[in-house]
Amino acid sequence: MQAFLICCFLLTPLCAVAFTADQLTQEFDARRLTDQEKRLLQTGLAFAGAYNGLIDGAWGAGSQRALERFTEAEGGNAFVTNADAVVAALEAYSALDAEGWERQYNSVLDMSFLVPTEGLVEGGRSDVFYNLNVRGRSIGYSLTVQDAAGTVRLHQFTEASSVVDVYTVRRQEVWITSGRGADGVSLYTRSDFRRGQWSTIMLSASDRDAGAFAAITGSIAPGYAPAIGISPGLLSEGIETLAGLMQDSAPPVPHKAGPAAEDNRASVVSPAVGYGTGFLVSTAGDVLTNRHVIANCTSLSIDGQPAVVIAQDQTFDLALLRAEALAGTAPATFAQNPARLNSDVTVAGYPLPDLLGGLNVTRGAVTSLKGIGGDGINMQISAPVQPGNSGGPVINAAGQVVGVVVAKLDAAKVADLYDDIPQNVNFAIRGEIAKLFLAQNGVDPTIQAEGAGLAPEDLAELAKGFTRLITCN
């Protein structure tokens, strides 16, 4: 497994160092992993029947004990090595890949949870629920939005159906009831208070699907939660190291990466000063960019004017800056709707500013609505980008922002693995994620319904008005 993504930003490298053969035998320390890698491990342990907890990337005693149980079941002992964690990661990848499991966001419920994209089928119709089943499994999903009284009845039903002691959680905005029916089917009902109503997910499964059932229940989270998948880092590199040591008897190494965590992204080496791109999102001088653009800076400037960091989010790889000198400048307008597949897009930014000079504008299309491995935070674009484009706006034909440039595939490394050179495979954070991040941090972005398309020259002139060069010292 190689770190395919290159951050489009000139700064010191942030790549994780791979496990060497000697390190594989050392004691496992979860503190060296990213949250994305920890979520992957928790998911794999759940599928293996060793873990029954939240898949949240918080590695505590429960996660560690689960890894120990998994290792012992594989013939090892309670002394968990890095190699044991790599094997658990491979188990997770295999489980997720087999049926296309992804943590997806449901906009009706305003909740996220794991679903098998290759095996999900619509269930029987109901006046109350939207029902889903999993092909070849005993797993059933029932989704609904209810008022408080209706939600209480759902939990009372789950409690009354159980023939064992019921597990319950009763908090102001979260109710959970879990039990087991007389037929041996596990029952789980979770309700979250979202947007003034109660969103409920009811799950059922027999014992043969206990692992997948635990993974689903552990993955449920309010709002938009981080994707779950394999990502560049210690674990994915460790799989390659382990496979190399095992030679002909090596397990299959996954050749696709999941959503890249910010701390694992490769960068291009540069002098002490680095550059990135941002764009105005308010008349107060607020500028949106990538978090990795500003992660290691001691001071920042935007178009030469002093700037400060207002907010940042590692999961989304976004950061909000403010330069008071830019107050009063017209901000970018966001599109009301998400970008559509194959729609035309334009990217504006400052790639390689020491070499290329001023604003650079390229054109392309939305080639996929998801990132690597089904990552729902990013989308794929064909518009060429270079180091320095990170944080720049991706605009539609009407000049409205539909994304934020974040990364590109490392063509050389992909060619080494696949004997083929990828053409213009680049990634942008989806506009919906950017709008969510801004709203979470007190910025009310300008949003408009899509209007008439503009000429390419007019798009460039419009982007020039709100796109800014970020300098990092």
C-alpha positions in Angstrom: 0.0 0.0 0.0 1.4 3.4 -1.0 0.5 6.9 0.2 -1.2 7.9 -3.1 -2.4 11.4 -2.1 -0.2 14.4 -2.4 -1.3 17.6 -0.6 -1.4 20.4 -3.1 0.7 22.6 -0.8 4.4 23.4 -0.4 5.5 22.5 3.1 7.5 19.9 5.0 6.4 16.3 4.6 3.6 15.0 6.9 3.8 11.3 5.7 3.6 8.6 8.4 6.7 6.4 8.4 5.9 2.8 7.6 6.4 -0.1 10.0 9.7 -1.7 9.3 10.2 -5.5 9.7 11.9 -5.0 13.1 9.0 -2.7 14.3 6.4 -5.3 13.4 7.6 -7.4 16.4 7.4 -4.4 18.8 4.5 -3.8 21.2 1.6 -2.1 19.7 1.0 1.6 20.7 -2.3 3.0 19.4 -1.1 6.6 20.0 1.0 6.3 16.9 -2.1 5.9 14.7 -4.4 8.5 13.3 -8.1 8.5 14.3 -9.0 7.1 10.9 -6.7 4.1 11.4 -8.2 3.5 14.9 -11.7 3.5 13.4 -10.6 1.0 10.9 -9.2 -1.3 13.6 -12.3 -0.9 15.7 -14.5 -1.9 12.7 -12.4 -4.9 11.9 -12.5 -6.1 15.6 -16.3 -5.6 15.6 -16.7 -7.7 12.4 -14.4 -10.4 14.0 -16.7 -10.6 17.0 -14.1 -9.1 19.4 -15.4 -5.6 19.9 -18.8 -4.2 20.8 -18.4 -0.4 21.3 -18.4 2.9 19.5 -16.4 3.1 16.3 -15.1 6.6 17.0 -11.3 6.5 16.8 -11.0 6.9 20.6 -8.7 4.1 21.6 -9.4 3.2 25.2 -9.2 0.1 27.4 -12.2 -1.5 25.7 -10.6 -1.2 22.3 -7.2 -2.5 23.6 -8.9 -5.5 25.2 -10.7 -6.3 22.0 -7.5 -6.3 20.1 -6.0 -8.6 22.7 -9.0 -11.0 22.4 -8.6 -10.9 18.6 -4.9 -11.7 18.8 -5.5 -14.6 21.2 -8.2 -16.0 18.9 -5.6 -15.9 16.1 -3.2 -18.0 18.2 -1.2 -15.2 19.7 -1.1 -13.9 23.3 -2.1 -10.8 25.2 1.2 -9.1 24.3 -0.1 -7.3 21.2 2.5 -6.4 18.5 2.4 -4.1 15.6 2.1 -7.1 13.4 -1.1 -8.2 15.3 -2.6 -4.7 14.6 -1.7 -5.0 10.9 -3.4 -8.4 10.7 -6.5 -6.8 12.4 -6.4 -4.0 9.8 -6.3 -6.5 7.0 -9.2 -8.3 8.5 -11.1 -5.0 8.6 -10.3 -4.2 5.0 -11.4 -7.7 3.9 -14.7 -7.3 5.8 -15.4 -3.9 4.4 -14.4 -4.7 0.9 -16.5 -7.9 0.6 -19.8 -6.1 0.5 -18.8 -2.5 0.0 -19.4 -1.4 3.6 -19.4 2.3 4.0 -20.5 4.7 6.7 -23.0 6.9 4.9 -24.8 10.0 5.9 -28.6 9.9 5.8 -30.0 13.4 5.2 -33.5 12.5 6.3 -32.4 11.2 9.7 -29.4 13.6 9.8 -27.4 10.6 11.0 -24.5 8.4 9.8 -24.1 4.6 9.9 -22.5 1.6 8.1 -24.4 0.1 5.2 -23.2 -2.6 2.7 -23.6 -0.8 -0.6 -23.3 -4.0 -2.6 -25.9 -5.9 -0.7 -28.5 -3.5 0.5 -32.0 -4.1 -0.8 -35.3 -2.4 0.0 -37.5 -4.3 2.5 -41.2 -4.6 3.0 -43.2 -1.4 2.9 -44.6 0.2 6.1 -46.5 3.3 7.0 -44.1 4.1 9.8 -40.7 2.8 8.6 -38.4 2.8 5.6 -37.1 -0.8 5.7 -33.9 -2.2 4.3 -32.4 -5.7 4.3 -29.0 -7.1 3.5 -28.8 -9.7 0.8 -27.5 -13.0 2.1 -27.7 -11.8 5.8 -30.2 -11.7 8.6 -29.7 -8.0 9.1 -32.6 -5.6 8.9 -32.7 -1.8 9.1 -35.9 0.2 10.0 -35.6 4.0 9.7 -38.1 6.5 10.9 -38.6 10.1 12.2 -41.1 10.4 15.0 -42.3 12.8 17.7 -41.4 12.1 21.4 -44.5 10.0 22.1 -43.9 7.8 19.0 -40.3 7.4 19.8 -41.1 6.2 23.4 -43.4 3.6 21.9 -40.6 2.2 19.7 -38.3 1.8 22.7 -41.1 0.2 24.7 -41.7 -2.3 21.9 -38.0 -3.2 21.8 -37.9 -3.6 25.6 -41.1 -5.7 25.6 -39.7 -8.0 22.8 -36.6 -8.9 24.8 -36.3 -12.0 26.8 -33.0 -11.0 28.4 -32.0 -8.0 30.5 -32.3 -4.9 28.4 -29.5 -2.5 27.9 -30.7 1.1 27.9 -29.3 4.6 27.6 -31.6 7.6 28.4 -30.0 10.9 27.7 -31.5 14.2 26.8 -30.8 13.8 23.0 -30.0 10.1 22.7 -32.1 7.0 23.6 -30.8 3.4 23.1 -32.6 0.2 23.9 -31.0 -3.2 23.1 -32.2 -6.7 23.8 -32.8 -10.2 22.4 -36.0 -11.7 21.2 -37.3 -15.2 21.9 -36.3 -16.3 18.4 -32.6 -15.5 19.2 -32.6 -12.3 17.1 -30.7 -9.4 18.6 -32.6 -6.1 18.7 -31.2 -2.6 18.8 -33.1 0.7 18.7 -31.3 4.1 18.8 -33.1 7.5 18.6 -31.3 10.9 18.3 -33.0 14.2 18.7 -32.2 15.9 15.3 -33.8 19.1 13.9 -36.6 19.2 16.4 -37.7 15.5 15.9 -36.5 12.1 16.9 -34.6 10.1 14.2 -34.6 6.4 14.9 -32.7 3.4 13.6 -34.0 0.0 14.6 -31.7 -3.0 13.8 -32.1 -6.7 14.0 -29.9 -9.7 13.2 -29.3 -13.3 14.2 -26.2 -14.6 15.8 -24.5 -15.6 12.6 -24.3 -11.8 11.8 -23.3 -10.7 15.3 -20.0 -9.2 14.1 -21.6 -7.1 11.3 -24.4 -6.1 13.7 -21.9 -4.9 16.3 -20.1 -2.9 13.6 -23.3 -1.2 12.4 -24.5 -0.3 15.9 -21.0 1.0 16.8 -20.9 3.2 13.7 -24.1 5.1 14.3 -23.5 8.8 14.9 -25.5 12.0 14.8 -24.9 14.3 11.8 -22.1 13.8 9.4 -19.5 11.4 10.8 -16.1 10.6 9.3 -15.9 7.8 6.8 -14.6 4.4 7.7 -12.0 2.8 5.5 -8.3 2.1 5.0 -6.1 5.1 4.6 -2.4 5.8 4.0 -0.5 5.4 7.2 1.3 3.0 9.5 -1.2 0.2 9.1 -1.5 0.3 5.3 2.3 0.5 5.0 2.6 -2.3 7.5 0.4 -4.5 5.4 2.9 -4.1 2.5 5.8 -4.8 4.8 4.1 -7.9 6.2 3.3 -9.1 2.7 6.9 -8.6 1.6 8.1 -10.7 4.5 5.6 -13.5 3.8 6.5 -13.6 0.1 4.5 -16.2 -1.8 2.3 -16.9 1.1 1.4 -13.3 1.7 -2.2 -12.3 2.1 -3.7 -10.1 -0.7 -2.6 -6.4 -0.2 -5.5 -4.0 -0.8 -4.8 -1.7 -3.8 -7.2 1.0 -3.0 -7.1 3.5 -0.2 -9.9 4.9 1.9 -10.3 8.5 2.9 -6.9 10.0 3.6 -6.4 11.4 7.1 -4.8 14.8 7.2 -1.8 13.7 9.2 -0.9 11.0 6.6 -0.8 13.2 3.5 2.4 13.4 1.5 3.6 16.9 0.7 6.3 18.3 -1.6 9.5 19.5 0.1 10.1 23.2 0.0 12.1 25.9 1.7 10.9 27.2 5.1 8.1 29.3 3.5 5.1 27.5 2.1 2.1 28.5 0.1 -1.5 27.6 -0.3 -4.7 29.0 -1.6 -7.9 30.2 0.1 -11.0 32.1 -0.8 -13.2 34.7 0.9 -16.4 33.4 2.5 -17.6 36.6 4.4 -17.3 40.3 4.2 -15.6 40.2 7.6 -12.4 39.0 5.9 -12.9 35.3 6.6 -11.0 33.0 4.3 -11.5 29.2 3.9 -8.6 26.9 3.2 -7.3 23.4 4.1 -6.2 22.6 7.6 -3.0 21.0 6.2 -2.1 24.4 4.6 -1.8 26.0 8.0 -1.0 23.1 10.3 2.7 23.8 10.9 2.8 27.6 10.5 4.2 30.0 13.1 2.7 33.0 11.2 0.3 33.4 8.3 -0.5 36.1 5.7 -3.1 36.4 3.0 -2.1 38.4 0.0 0.6 39.8 2.3 -1.8 40.9 5.0 -1.5 39.3 8.5 -4.0 36.6 9.2 -5.0 34.5 12.2 -6.6 31.0 12.5 -10.3 31.2 13.7 -11.2 27.5 13.5 -9.9 24.2 12.1 -11.2 20.6 11.6 -8.9 17.7 11.1 -11.6 15.3 9.9 -12.8 17.6 7.1 -9.3 19.1 6.6 -10.7 22.6 6.6 -9.5 25.8 8.3 -11.1 29.2 8.7 -8.7 32.2 8.7 -9.3 36.0 9.2 -7.5 38.9 7.7 -9.0 42.2 8.9 -7.4 44.0 6.0 -9.7 42.1 3.7 -12.9 43.1 5.5 -15.5 44.6 3.1 -14.3 42.5 0.1 -17.0 40.6 -1.7 -17.0 36.8 -0.8 -17.6 33.8 -3.0 -21.1 32.5 -3.4 -21.8 28.8 -2.7 -24.1 26.6 -4.9 -27.4 25.7 -3.3 -27.1 22.1 -4.6 -24.3 19.6 -4.7 -22.2 19.3 -7.8 -23.5 16.7 -10.3 -21.6 13.9 -11.9 -19.8 15.1 -15.1 -20.7 18.7 -14.5 -18.1 21.3 -15.6 -15.9 22.8 -12.9 -13.2 25.5 -12.8 -10.3 25.5 -10.2 -8.6 28.7 -9.2 -5.4 28.9 -7.1 -1.8 29.7 -6.7 0.2 26.5 -7.6 4.0 26.8 -7.4 3.7 30.6 -6.9 7.5 31.0 -6.9 7.6 29.5 -10.4 4.3 30.3 -12.0 3.5 33.7 -10.6 -0.1 34.9 -10.3 -3.5 33.3 -10.2 -3.8 30.0 -12.2 -7.1 28.8 -13.5 -7.8 25.3 -14.9 -11.0 23.5 -16.1 -12.3 20.0 -15.8 -15.3 18.0 -14.7 -16.7 16.1 -11.6 -15.6 12.6 -12.4 -16.9 10.9 -9.2 -19.1 12.1 -6.4 -16.9 10.3 -3.8 -13.2 10.1 -3.0 -11.0 7.1 -2.7 -12.6 4.0 -1.2 -16.1 5.6 -1.2 -15.0 8.6 1.0 -18.1 10.8 1.2 -16.2 13.9 2.3 -14.4 14.3 -1.0 -15.3 14.2 -4.7 -13.0 13.5 -7.7 -12.3 16.2 -10.3 -10.3 16.2 -13.5 -9.3 19.8 -13.4 -5.5 19.8 -13.1 -4.0 20.9 -9.8 -0.5 21.4 -8.5 1.2 21.9 -5.1 -0.1 25.3 -3.9 -3.7 24.7 -5.1 -4.7 23.3 -1.7 -7.6 25.2 -0.2 -8.6 26.8 -3.5 -12.2 27.1 -4.7 -13.8 24.7 -7.2 -16.6 26.5 -8.9 -19.4 25.4 -11.2 -20.4 26.9 -14.6 -22.3 29.7 -12.8 -19.3 30.7 -10.7 -20.6 29.2 -7.5 -18.4 27.2 -5.1 -19.1 23.5 -5.1 -15.8 22.2 -3.6 -12.4 23.0 -2.0 -9.3 21.6 -3.6 -7.5 19.2 -1.2 -5.3 16.5 -2.9 -4.1 14.7 -6.0 -3.1 11.1 -6.7 0.7 10.5 -6.8 0.9 9.3 -10.4 4.4 7.8 -10.0 3.4 5.6 -7.0 0.2 4.5 -8.7 2.2 3.6 -11.8 4.5 1.5 -9.7 1.6 -0.6 -8.4 -0.7 -0.7 -11.4 1.7 -0.3 -14.4 -0.4 2.6 -15.6 -0.2 6.4 -15.2 -3.4 8.0 -13.9 -4.6 11.1 -15.8 -5.8 14.2 -13.8 -7.1 12.3 -10.8 -7.6 15.0 -8.2 -9.8 15.6 -5.2 -11.9 18.3 -3.6 -13.8 18.5 -0.4 -17.5 18.6 -1.2 -19.2 22.0 -1.0 -21.8 20.7 1.4 -19.0 19.8 3.9 -17.5 23.2 3.5 -20.9 24.9 4.2 -21.4 22.7 7.2 -17.9 23.6 8.6 -18.6 27.3 8.1 -22.0 27.1 9.8 -20.4 25.3 12.7 -18.0 28.1 13.2 -20.3 31.1 13.0 -20.0 32.0 9.3 -23.2 32.2 7.3 -22.0 31.7 3.7 -23.8 33.3 0.8 -25.8 30.6 -1.0 -27.7 30.9 -4.3 -29.6 28.6 -6.7 -27.6 27.8 -9.8 -28.1 30.5 -12.5 -27.0 30.8 -16.1 -23.5 29.6 -17.1 -20.8 32.1 -17.6 -18.1 32.3 -20.3 -14.8 30.8 -19.2 -13.2 34.3 -19.3 -15.9 35.6 -17.0 -15.4 32.7 -14.6 -11.8 33.4 -14.3 -12.4 37.1 -13.6 -15.0 36.2 -11.0 -12.7 33.8 -9.2 -9.9 36.3 -9.2 -12.1 38.6 -7.0 -12.3 36.2 -4.1 -9.3 33.8 -4.4 -6.3 34.6 -2.3 -2.7 33.5 -1.8 -1.8 32.1 1.6 1.8 32.3 2.8 3.0 30.2 5.7 6.1 30.9 7.8 
